[in-house]
Amino acid sequence: MGHMYDLVREIVEMSCKLLTIVEAVLQHPDVPNHRLESLRTAKDQLYNVTSELAESVRLLTVPLPLAMSDDEEKKILLRSATAALKAGGDLVFSVKVCLNRSLGERPFIINVPHLGEPGSAEAFRTASYSSSQIVLSLNHSPTPNNYGVDEEEDVTIQPRNAPNLRPDASSGSESSSSGRVSKTSSMRSGETVVTDPDEPKALTPLIISKAVVDPALCSPTSLARTDDGTTWEGSTRNHPLSLEDKIIYGELPTVPSEPTAPIPFTFSNSAGYMFSHDYAVDDIAYNSDGVLVGATLAVLVEKLTPHDSIVDPAFSAVFFMTFRLFCTPLEVVEALIARYNLVPPLGLSHDDILVWQQRKGLAVRLRVSNFIKLWLDLYWRPTPDDSALPMLEAFTRNGLMTMFPGPAERIIDMIYGRKEQKDSGFSPKGDRSRDPGMSLNPPSAPPPSEIPRPLMTKTLLSALRSRNFAAISITDFDPLELARQMTIMESRLYGQIMPEEILESGQDGSKPPVNVKEMSSLSTAITGWVAESILNERDTKKRTALVKFFIKVADRCVGLHNYSTFRSLLAALDSSTISRLHQTWMGLPQKTKTQLESLRRLADHGRNYHEYRTKLRNTAPPAVPFLGLYLTDVTFCREGNPSHRNSPLNPDKKLLNFNKYHKLARIVQDMQRFQVPYQLKDIPEAQEYLAQVFQASQRKGDLQDLYRRSLLVEPKQPADAPPSGPSGDMRQLFNWASRSQSQTQAVSQA
């Protein structure tokens, strides 16, 4: 057990460092007051759970109560240690919320003194540290008694005039916030308990003395029973982090399973026990990193309507994006109503019920109201969600209106607005914040100071304006300007793709993916246009010049982060009708051949498109990714992972495999991240020209005809082979649009 003391000391050291930063943030004049309330709450929670940890260690040195076994004592200690780590993660998350700023705002400058310096922590100080004793003393300043709640803001309710029910200090660990620590859906979110502002007493120092202890326990991670084996084709694995990194980044060990036996007297007497979670312990599952991977719908709704912590925005976005895949909107409304009708635990005194109603009941109901408002405002999809409008309206009038008249009136107005809205899809375009732990892409690049000037000769512009398209040669365009105009065209289509078009691709009964099909058709048209342009030229040198020109255009597209057009151009150059033109390719200079090989390496499908994925991961928006790969990833994730998983504590109970839906949402969120308009000059005449030549290419679209024309340009050689396939359709050159359905069938057959 000796290493448990080292772990506790390490936790206390991290707490000292973290509280130094917290105190500096609390004193910063530019941090909004409404953000500081959550920070103060998280700060108090860190002290409480650390005190509980110290009490757990102290109890190891005294004889066990008769009703407690060694295993129960060890589980309590492990839960206390993990609770301290999670409280640290909560506090870090609250600091990030306080320091969050919009793009363009000036950064916060926080002066953080070193530990031990005068004034390093005005609200707390560290005393002497030795191998036999750790002392952490805090001067606790009570939180102001603010009962007024801004109905427009999702905040935690503060109690007003609640009876002082804090147990006597002699009862051991009653100062702890809760005897249980529930896990959370995100590595940054946990359960923090609102402090009682009517308690003016300073918190007592935390003292851990050294004594004879039992042999060491296993780590919390080794007690995890749930194994997360799900995957998707583009997934990656993270390296293990140190304790400090885990506190900062939230990758914490899992909490051991809740004990089925009653909580010991020394913990159950705390007033915080009645604020624990409301679900059964076998209704939820976590992986070895403490991340929620399975739960019932009721548990998911509870995680989205907590009473004592802020709602995790990343978890909320994943739920709203994917819940239609595992339940109906009516079932979500029923779960919300059940959550709203939450009742106090049995056996509470009258004073305890008053405290519960003010600290938990009111907060939960306000969160339910905020949930409905967020759903109607940002994540509503008319076709599937309209069936829930009558039940939502009845619940708002009969339930919410009595508690929160103002928000209820606004919800009613939003319901009427949704009833009048036509059937059109919706994708939230406002805040594109993503799960902080995903590291999908770097931040968006700052917009350029000015839009690049178009590169076009007066002769070409005059021909475009006079619509004399027959007199225009494609090589009259500057490769960069042609790449810009094609990028504008593809970016517009890419920006209109809805999340459900990706999530529900290939599923029976799903709405036709209109925007996905339009982008697929454009990619096919570009491929056919390039092949036709090369084959229409009978002169070998001019054909070589055309091939060289299109390689330059593809390279410029990569420079613009337009990987969709780049793939379309490369598909034409590597098609059987163009690649067999040996005399044409022999005329290319070595520099152009080297450039082409670099492009081919980027498009190589080896190691699951490793080169392309790496480049895309380091690409800042705006960009136009290769859409076919997203469809492939979604298909593998959806068909390769079960929709339900067994509960780790009750194998007979089936839980929703939320890890599957989280991974699906990550794929779509990565796709959405690049839906940012380009800062490029749109030339309408050039756009009209490209639309016309692409449309003409789609009408021809016969691969066998292209191959015959290729034979006319350069006669057949012994190594040549005709294109395979019975249809002879041009779509064979660029067939990723139908790949999702074929892969779905292949996976299901396997």
C-alpha positions in Angstrom: 0.0 0.0 0.0 3.0 2.2 0.1 2.5 3.4 -3.5 -1.0 4.5 -2.5 0.6 7.2 -0.3 2.8 8.3 -3.3 -0.3 8.5 -5.5 -2.1 10.6 -2.9 0.9 12.9 -2.5 1.0 13.2 -6.3 -2.7 14.1 -6.5 -2.3 16.7 -3.8 0.7 18.2 -5.6 -1.3 18.4 -8.8 -4.2 19.9 -6.9 -1.9 22.6 -5.5 -0.6 23.5 -9.0 -4.1 23.5 -10.4 -5.6 25.6 -7.6 -2.8 28.2 -8.2 -4.0 28.5 -11.8 -7.7 28.6 -10.7 -7.0 31.4 -8.2 -5.3 33.4 -10.9 -8.3 32.9 -13.2 -10.8 33.9 -10.5 -8.9 37.1 -10.0 -8.8 38.0 -13.7 -11.0 41.0 -14.4 -12.0 40.0 -17.9 -13.5 36.6 -17.1 -17.4 36.8 -17.1 -19.0 36.3 -13.7 -21.4 33.7 -14.9 -18.5 31.5 -15.9 -16.7 31.9 -12.6 -19.6 30.3 -10.7 -19.0 26.9 -12.3 -15.2 27.4 -11.7 -15.8 28.0 -8.0 -18.1 25.0 -7.7 -15.4 22.8 -9.4 -12.8 24.2 -7.1 -14.8 23.3 -4.0 -15.4 19.9 -5.4 -11.7 19.2 -5.9 -11.1 20.1 -2.3 -14.0 17.9 -1.1 -13.0 14.8 -3.0 -9.3 15.2 -2.0 -10.4 15.4 1.6 -12.5 12.2 1.1 -9.4 10.5 -0.3 -7.4 11.5 2.7 -10.1 10.2 5.0 -10.1 6.9 3.1 -6.4 6.5 3.6 -6.7 7.3 7.2 -9.4 4.7 7.7 -6.9 2.1 6.5 -4.9 2.5 9.8 -7.9 1.8 12.1 -9.8 -1.5 12.5 -12.5 -2.3 10.0 -16.1 -2.0 11.0 -17.8 -5.3 11.5 -20.2 -4.7 8.5 -17.3 -3.9 6.1 -15.1 -6.4 4.3 -11.5 -5.8 3.0 -12.8 -5.8 -0.6 -15.4 -3.1 0.2 -12.7 -1.0 1.9 -10.4 -1.3 -1.2 -13.2 -0.3 -3.6 -14.0 2.7 -1.5 -10.4 3.8 -1.6 -10.2 3.3 -5.3 -13.4 5.3 -5.9 -12.0 8.1 -3.8 -8.7 8.2 -5.7 -10.5 8.2 -9.1 -12.9 10.8 -7.9 -10.0 13.1 -7.1 -8.6 12.6 -10.6 -12.0 13.3 -12.2 -12.5 16.4 -10.0 -9.2 17.7 -11.3 -10.4 17.1 -14.9 -13.6 18.9 -14.1 -11.7 21.9 -12.8 -9.4 22.0 -15.8 -12.5 21.9 -18.0 -14.1 24.8 -16.0 -10.9 26.8 -16.5 -11.0 26.2 -20.2 -14.6 27.4 -20.3 -13.7 30.6 -18.4 -10.8 31.3 -20.8 -12.7 30.4 -24.0 -12.8 33.3 -26.4 -14.0 33.8 -30.0 -11.7 34.1 -33.0 -10.2 37.5 -33.2 -10.6 38.4 -29.5 -7.5 39.3 -27.6 -6.1 36.4 -25.5 -6.3 36.2 -21.7 -3.0 36.9 -19.9 -2.9 35.1 -16.6 0.0 35.7 -14.2 0.5 32.5 -12.3 3.2 32.7 -9.5 5.2 29.7 -8.6 4.2 27.7 -5.5 5.7 28.9 -2.4 6.2 32.5 -3.6 4.4 35.2 -1.6 0.9 35.7 -3.0 1.2 32.5 -5.1 -2.2 31.4 -3.9 -4.3 33.9 -2.0 -7.1 31.5 -1.5 -4.9 28.6 -0.5 -1.3 27.8 0.4 1.0 24.8 0.6 2.7 24.0 3.8 5.7 21.8 4.5 6.1 18.6 2.5 7.9 15.6 3.8 7.8 11.8 3.5 5.7 11.6 6.6 3.1 14.3 6.1 1.3 16.3 3.5 -0.6 19.4 4.5 -3.0 21.4 2.2 -4.7 24.3 3.8 -7.4 26.3 2.1 -9.1 29.5 3.2 -12.5 28.9 1.7 -14.5 32.0 0.7 -18.2 31.2 0.3 -19.9 31.6 -3.1 -22.2 34.6 -3.3 -25.8 33.8 -2.7 -27.2 34.4 -6.2 -30.6 32.7 -6.8 -31.6 34.7 -9.8 -31.3 32.3 -12.8 -30.9 33.6 -16.3 -33.6 31.6 -18.1 -31.7 32.0 -21.4 -28.5 30.4 -20.0 -27.8 26.8 -19.2 -26.4 27.2 -15.6 -26.5 25.2 -12.4 -29.1 26.3 -9.9 -27.7 27.7 -6.7 -29.8 27.1 -3.5 -31.5 29.9 -1.7 -32.1 29.8 2.0 -31.6 26.1 2.2 -31.4 24.6 5.7 -27.9 23.9 6.9 -27.9 20.2 7.0 -24.1 19.6 7.1 -23.4 16.7 9.5 -21.3 17.2 12.5 -17.5 17.2 11.8 -17.0 14.4 14.2 -18.6 11.9 11.9 -15.4 11.2 9.9 -15.7 11.9 6.3 -19.0 13.8 6.2 -17.2 16.7 4.6 -17.0 14.7 1.4 -19.4 15.8 -1.3 -20.7 12.3 -2.0 -20.2 8.7 -1.1 -20.5 7.7 -4.7 -18.8 9.0 -7.7 -20.6 8.5 -11.0 -18.8 8.3 -14.3 -19.4 10.6 -17.1 -19.8 10.4 -20.9 -16.8 12.6 -21.6 -13.3 12.5 -20.3 -13.7 16.1 -19.3 -17.1 16.1 -17.7 -17.9 14.7 -14.3 -20.3 15.2 -11.4 -19.6 18.3 -9.3 -21.7 19.2 -6.3 -22.9 22.7 -5.8 -21.6 24.1 -2.5 -23.8 25.6 0.1 -23.4 29.3 0.1 -24.9 29.6 3.6 -21.9 27.7 5.0 -19.4 30.4 6.1 -17.0 28.1 7.9 -13.5 27.7 6.5 -12.6 24.2 5.3 -10.3 22.3 7.6 -6.7 21.5 6.5 -6.1 18.2 4.7 -3.6 16.1 6.6 -2.3 12.7 5.5 -0.1 11.0 8.1 2.2 8.1 7.4 1.5 4.8 9.2 1.8 1.1 8.7 -0.3 0.1 5.8 -1.4 -3.0 3.9 0.2 -4.3 0.7 -0.4 -2.4 -2.4 -3.7 -2.5 -4.3 -4.0 -2.9 -8.0 -4.5 0.2 -10.1 -8.0 1.4 -10.9 -7.4 0.6 -14.6 -6.8 -3.0 -13.9 -10.3 -3.4 -12.4 -12.0 -2.3 -15.6 -14.2 -5.2 -16.9 -15.4 -3.6 -20.1 -13.4 -4.1 -23.3 -14.0 -1.7 -26.2 -13.2 -3.6 -29.3 -15.2 -1.5 -31.7 -13.4 0.3 -34.5 -13.8 2.2 -37.8 -11.6 2.2 -40.7 -10.0 5.6 -40.0 -9.6 5.2 -36.3 -6.3 5.7 -34.4 -4.9 4.8 -31.0 -3.4 7.1 -28.4 -0.3 6.6 -26.4 -0.5 6.4 -22.6 -0.1 9.7 -20.7 1.3 10.7 -17.4 -0.8 11.6 -14.4 -0.4 15.3 -15.0 -1.3 14.9 -18.7 -4.4 12.8 -17.7 -5.6 15.5 -15.4 -5.1 18.1 -18.1 -6.5 16.2 -21.0 -9.1 14.2 -19.2 -8.0 10.7 -20.0 -8.6 9.2 -16.6 -8.8 5.7 -15.3 -12.2 4.1 -15.0 -14.1 4.2 -11.7 -14.6 0.7 -10.2 -18.1 -0.7 -10.3 -20.5 0.6 -7.7 -20.8 -1.8 -4.8 -24.0 -3.7 -4.5 -23.9 -3.7 -0.7 -25.0 -0.6 1.2 -22.5 2.2 1.4 -20.7 2.2 4.8 -22.0 4.4 7.5 -19.0 6.8 7.4 -19.9 7.6 3.8 -23.6 7.3 3.7 -24.2 9.9 6.4 -22.9 12.7 4.1 -25.6 15.0 2.7 -24.2 14.6 -0.7 -25.3 11.0 -1.2 -28.8 12.0 -2.2 -27.3 13.9 -5.2 -25.8 10.8 -6.9 -26.9 9.5 -10.3 -30.4 8.1 -10.7 -29.7 5.1 -13.0 -29.0 1.5 -12.1 -25.3 0.6 -12.1 -25.9 -2.0 -14.8 -27.5 0.5 -17.2 -24.1 2.0 -18.2 -20.8 0.7 -19.4 -17.3 2.3 -19.7 -14.1 1.4 -21.4 -10.8 1.2 -19.7 -10.2 4.9 -20.2 -13.4 5.8 -18.3 -15.3 6.8 -21.5 -19.0 6.0 -21.8 -19.4 3.3 -24.5 -22.8 1.8 -23.6 -26.0 3.0 -21.9 -29.7 3.0 -22.0 -31.6 5.9 -23.4 -32.6 7.1 -20.0 -28.9 7.2 -18.9 -28.0 9.3 -22.0 -30.8 11.7 -21.3 -29.6 12.0 -17.7 -26.1 12.8 -18.9 -27.6 15.6 -21.0 -29.6 17.0 -18.1 -27.2 17.0 -15.1 -28.0 18.9 -11.9 -24.5 19.8 -10.7 -22.2 20.2 -13.8 -22.3 21.9 -17.1 -23.5 19.9 -20.1 -20.7 18.5 -22.2 -21.1 20.2 -25.6 -19.3 17.4 -27.5 -21.5 14.7 -26.0 -24.6 16.8 -26.7 -23.6 17.2 -30.4 -23.0 13.5 -30.8 -26.3 12.6 -29.2 -28.4 15.0 -31.3 -26.6 14.0 -34.5 -27.1 10.2 -34.0 -30.0 9.5 -31.7 -32.4 8.9 -34.7 -30.2 5.8 -35.6 -31.1 4.0 -32.3 -34.5 5.5 -31.2 -37.4 7.6 -32.3 -38.0 11.3 -31.5 -41.1 10.2 -29.5 -39.0 7.9 -27.3 -36.7 10.9 -26.6 -39.6 13.0 -25.5 -40.9 10.2 -23.3 -37.4 10.0 -21.7 -37.4 13.7 -21.2 -40.8 13.7 -19.5 -39.6 10.9 -17.2 -36.5 12.9 -16.3 -38.6 16.0 -15.6 -40.8 14.0 -13.2 -37.8 12.9 -11.1 -38.7 12.4 -7.4 -36.5 12.6 -4.3 -35.0 9.3 -3.0 -37.1 7.5 -0.4 -36.4 8.0 3.3 -35.4 11.6 3.2 -36.4 14.0 6.0 -38.5 17.1 5.2 -35.4 19.3 5.3 -33.5 16.9 3.0 -36.3 17.0 0.5 -36.2 20.8 0.5 -32.5 20.7 -0.2 -32.9 18.1 -2.9 -35.6 20.1 -4.6 -33.5 23.3 -4.7 -30.2 21.7 -5.6 -31.3 18.9 -7.9 -34.9 18.9 -8.8 -35.1 22.5 -10.0 -31.8 22.2 -11.8 -32.8 19.0 -13.7 -36.1 20.6 -14.8 -34.3 23.6 -16.1 -31.9 21.4 -18.0 -34.8 19.6 -19.6 -36.1 22.9 -20.8 -32.8 23.8 -22.2 -32.5 20.4 -23.9 -35.8 21.0 -25.7 -34.9 24.5 -26.7 -31.5 23.3 -28.1 -33.2 20.5 -30.0 -35.8 22.8 -31.6 -33.3 25.6 -32.4 -30.3 23.8 -33.8 -30.8 20.1 -34.3 -34.4 19.7 -35.5 -35.0 17.6 -38.6 -38.5 18.2 -39.9 -39.3 14.9 -41.6 -38.4 12.5 -38.7 -38.9 14.9 -35.8 -42.3 16.4 -36.6 -44.1 13.4 -35.1 -42.9 14.6 -31.7 -44.3 18.1 -31.9 -47.8 17.3 -30.4 -46.3 15.6 -27.4 -43.7 18.3 -27.0 -46.3 21.0 -27.1 -48.5 19.2 -24.5 -45.6 18.7 -22.2 -44.5 22.3 -22.5 -48.0 23.7 -21.7 -48.8 21.3 -18.9 -45.3 20.9 -17.4 -42.7 23.5 -18.3 -45.2 26.4 -18.3 -45.8 26.0 -14.5 -42.1 26.1 -13.6 -40.5 28.3 -16.3 -43.1 30.5 -18.0 -40.6 32.6 -19.9 -38.7 29.7 -21.5 -41.9 27.8 -22.1 -43.4 30.6 -24.1 -40.3 30.7 -26.3 -40.4 26.9 -26.8 -44.1 27.2 -27.8 -43.2 29.8 -30.4 -40.4 27.6 -31.7 -42.9 24.7 -31.9 -45.3 26.8 -34.0 -42.4 27.8 -36.2 -41.4 24.2 -36.8 -45.0 23.4 -37.7 -45.1 26.1 -40.3 -41.6 25.2 -41.7 -41.5 23.3 -45.0 -39.9 19.9 -45.2 -36.2 20.8 -45.6 -33.1 19.3 -44.0 -31.1 21.2 -41.4 -27.5 21.1 -40.4 -26.3 23.4 -37.5 -23.9 25.9 -39.1 -23.3 28.1 -36.1 -20.7 26.8 -33.6 -18.6 24.2 -35.2 -16.7 23.3 -32.0 -15.8 19.6 -31.8 -14.9 17.2 -29.1 -11.7 18.6 -27.6 -10.2 15.1 -27.3 -10.6 14.1 -30.9 -7.7 16.1 -32.5 -9.2 15.7 -35.9 -7.8 18.8 -37.5 -5.8 21.9 -36.7 -7.7 25.1 -36.1 -9.1 27.0 -39.1 -6.5 29.1 -40.9 -7.1 32.9 -40.6 -8.8 34.3 -43.7 -6.5 36.0 -46.1 -6.3 39.8 -46.0 -7.6 40.1 -49.5 -9.1 37.8 -52.2 -6.5 36.6 -54.7 -6.7 38.5 -58.0 -7.9 36.3 -60.9 -5.3 35.1 -63.4 -7.0 35.4 -66.8 -6.1 37.1 -70.1 -8.3 39.7 -71.8 -8.7 37.5 -74.8 -10.0 34.5 -72.8 -12.3 36.7 -70.7 -13.7 38.3 -73.9 -14.4 34.9 -75.4 -16.1 33.7 -72.2 -18.3 36.8 -72.1 -19.3 36.5 -75.8 -20.1 32.8 -75.1 -17.9 31.7 -77.9 -17.0 28.5 -76.1 -16.0 26.7 -79.3 -13.0 29.0 -79.8 -11.7 28.4 -76.3 -9.0 25.9 -75.7 -8.6 24.5 -72.2 -4.9 25.4 -72.2 -5.9 29.1 -72.5 -6.7 29.0 -68.8 -4.0 29.5 -66.2 -3.7 26.1 -64.3 -4.1 27.9 -61.0 -7.1 29.9 -62.0 -8.8 26.9 -63.5 -8.1 25.0 -60.2 -9.7 27.9 -58.3 -12.9 27.9 -60.4 -13.3 24.2 -60.1 -12.6 24.4 -56.4 -15.4 27.0 -56.0 -17.8 24.7 -57.9 -17.0 21.7 -55.8 -16.9 23.6 -52.5 -20.4 24.8 -53.0 -21.8 21.3 -53.4 -19.6 20.0 -50.5 -20.9 22.7 -48.2 -24.5 21.7 -48.8 -24.1 18.0 -47.7 -26.2 17.3 -44.6 -24.9 15.0 -41.8 -27.8 12.6 -42.3 -26.7 12.1 -45.9 -23.5 10.6 -44.7 -24.8 8.8 -41.6 -27.7 7.1 -43.4 -26.1 6.4 -46.7 -27.0 3.0 -48.1 -29.7 2.3 -45.5 -33.1 1.2 -46.4 -35.8 3.8 -46.1 -33.4 6.7 -45.8 -33.9 9.9 -47.6 -32.1 10.1 -51.0 -28.7 11.8 -50.5 -29.3 14.5 -53.1 -26.2 16.5 -52.4 -24.0 13.5 -52.3 -25.3 12.3 -55.7 -24.7 15.8 -57.2 -21.1 15.8 -56.0 -20.6 12.3 -57.3 -22.0 13.3 -60.7 -19.7 16.3 -60.8 -16.7 14.2 -60.1 -17.7 11.7 -62.8 -18.2 14.5 -65.2 -14.8 16.0 -64.5 -13.1 12.6 -65.1 -14.9 12.1 -68.4 -14.2 15.7 -69.5 -10.5 15.3 -69.0 -10.4 12.0 -70.9 -12.4 13.4 -73.8 -10.2 16.6 -73.9 -7.1 14.5 -74.3 -8.6 12.0 -76.9 -10.0 14.8 -79.0 -6.5 16.0 -79.8 -5.0 14.0 -82.7 -1.5 15.6 -82.5 0.8 13.7 -80.2 2.7 16.8 -79.0 -0.5 18.7 -78.2 -1.9 15.6 -76.4 1.3 15.6 -74.3 0.8 19.3 -73.6 -2.7 18.6 -72.4 -1.6 15.8 -70.1 1.0 18.1 -68.7 -1.6 20.8 -68.2 -4.0 18.6 -66.3 -1.1 17.4 -64.1 -0.4 21.0 -63.2 -4.1 21.6 -62.5 -4.2 18.6 -60.2 -1.2 19.9 -58.4 -2.7 23.3 -58.0 -5.9 21.7 -56.6 -3.8 19.9 -53.9 -2.3 23.3 -53.1 -5.9 24.7 -52.6 -6.8 21.6 -50.4 -9.2 20.5 -53.1 -8.7 16.8 -52.9 -11.9 15.9 -54.6 -11.1 17.5 -58.0 -7.5 16.2 -57.6 -8.9 12.7 -57.4 -11.2 13.2 -60.4 -8.3 14.5 -62.5 -6.0 11.6 -61.5 -8.7 9.1 -62.1 -8.9 10.2 -65.8 -5.1 10.2 -66.2 -4.8 6.7 -64.8 -7.8 5.3 -66.6 -7.2 2.6 -69.2 -8.1 4.9 -72.1 -5.4 7.5 -71.2 -2.7 5.4 -69.5 -2.3 3.2 -72.6 -1.2 6.2 -74.8 2.5 5.4 -74.5 3.7 7.9 -77.1 1.9 10.7 -75.4 3.4 9.8 -72.0 6.9 9.5 -73.4 6.9 13.2 -74.3 6.4 14.4 -70.7 9.5 16.1 -69.1 11.0 14.4 -66.1 9.9 17.2 -63.8 6.2 16.6 -64.7 6.7 12.8 -64.3 8.1 13.4 -60.8 5.1 15.7 -60.0 2.7 13.0 -61.2 4.4 10.4 -59.0 4.0 12.7 -56.0 0.3 13.0 -56.7 -0.1 9.3 -57.1 1.5 8.7 -53.7 -1.0 11.0 -52.1 -3.9 9.1 -53.7 -2.4 5.7 -52.9 -4.9 3.4 -51.1 -2.1 1.5 -49.3 -2.3 1.3 -45.5 -5.8 2.5 -45.6 -5.0 5.7 -47.5 -2.3 6.6 -45.0 -0.7 9.4 -47.0 -4.0 11.1 -47.8 -5.3 10.7 -44.2 -2.1 12.2 -42.8 -2.2 15.2 -45.1 -5.9 15.8 -44.5 -5.4 15.6 -40.7 -2.9 18.4 -41.0 -5.0 20.5 -43.3 -6.7 23.6 -42.0 -10.2 24.5 -43.5 -11.4 25.4 -46.0 -10.9 22.2 -48.0 -12.8 19.8 -50.2 -12.0 16.3 -49.1 -12.5 13.1 -51.1 -16.1 12.3 -50.1 -15.9 8.6 -51.1 -13.6 7.9 -48.2 -16.1 9.3 -45.7 -18.8 7.0 -47.1 -16.4 4.1 -46.8 -15.6 4.8 -43.2 -19.2 5.2 -42.3 -20.1 1.9 -43.9 -17.4 0.0 -42.1 -18.3 1.6 -38.8 -22.0 1.1 -39.1 -21.9 -2.5 -40.5 -18.8 -3.7 -38.6 -20.0 -2.8 -35.1 -23.1 -4.0 -33.3 -25.9 -1.6 -32.3 -26.1 -3.1 -28.8 -23.6 -4.5 -26.2 -24.0 -6.5 -23.0 -24.0 -4.7 -19.7 -20.7 -5.6 -17.9 -22.6 -6.2 -14.6 -25.6 -7.9 -16.1 -24.9 -9.9 -19.3 -28.6 -10.4 -19.8 -29.2 -6.7 -20.2 -28.6 -5.1 -23.6 -27.3 -1.5 -23.7 -27.0 0.9 -26.7 -23.5 0.7 -28.1 -23.0 4.4 -27.9 -19.3 4.0 -28.8 -20.5 3.1 -32.3 -22.5 6.2 -32.6 -19.8 8.3 -31.2 -17.4 7.1 -33.9 -20.0 7.7 -36.6 -20.4 11.2 -35.3 -16.6 11.8 -35.4 -16.5 10.8 -39.0 -19.3 13.2 -39.9 -17.8 16.0 -37.7 -14.6 15.7 -39.6 -16.5 16.0 -42.8 -18.4 19.0 -41.5 -15.2 20.8 -40.3 -14.2 21.5 -43.9 -17.6 23.0 -44.9 -16.1 26.5 -45.0 -16.4 28.8 -48.0 -13.2 29.7 -49.9 -12.0 33.2 -50.1 -11.7 33.1 -53.9 -13.1 35.3 -56.7 -16.0 33.7 -58.5 -15.9 34.4 -62.3 -19.4 33.7 -63.5 -18.4 33.4 -67.2 -15.8 30.7 -66.3 -18.3 28.9 -64.1 -20.8 28.9 -67.0 -18.2 27.5 -69.4 -17.2 24.7 -67.0 -20.8 23.8 -66.3 -21.5 23.5 -70.0 -18.5 21.3 -70.8 -19.2 19.1 -67.8 -22.8 18.6 -68.8 -21.7 17.7 -72.3 -19.3 15.1 -70.9 -22.1 13.5 -68.9 -24.3 13.1 -71.9 -21.6 11.2 -73.8 -20.4 9.0 -70.9 -19.6 5.8 -72.8 -16.4 4.1 -71.7 -16.4 1.7 -74.7 -16.6 4.7 -77.1 -13.7 6.4 -75.3 -11.6 3.3 -75.6 -12.3 3.0 -79.4 -11.3 6.6 -79.7 -8.1 5.9 -77.8 -7.3 3.1 -80.3 -7.8 5.5 -83.1 -5.3 8.0 -81.5 -2.7 5.3 -80.8 -3.2 1.8 -82.3 -3.4 -1.1 -80.0 -0.2 -2.6 -78.6 0.2 -6.2 -77.4 0.1 -5.2 -73.8 -3.2 -3.3 -74.2 -6.4 -4.8 -72.8 -10.0 -3.5 -73.4 -11.9 -2.1 -70.5 -13.7 -4.8 -68.5 -17.3 -4.7 -67.3 -20.6 -5.4 -69.0 -22.0 -1.9 -68.8 -19.2 0.1 -70.4 -20.5 3.1 -68.4 -18.3 6.2 -67.8 -19.0 5.8 -64.1 -16.5 3.0 -64.0 -13.8 5.6 -64.1 -15.0 7.1 -60.9 -17.4 4.6 -59.1 -17.0 5.6 -55.5 -20.6 6.9 -55.3 -21.9 3.3 -55.4 -19.2 1.9 -53.2 -21.2 2.4 -50.0 -24.0 0.1 -51.0 -21.6 -2.6 -52.4 -19.6 -2.6 -49.2 -22.7 -2.8 -47.1 -23.7 -6.0 -49.0 -20.2 -7.4 -48.7 -20.0 -6.8 -45.0 -23.4 -8.3 -44.4 -22.6 -11.4 -46.4 -19.3 -11.9 -44.5 
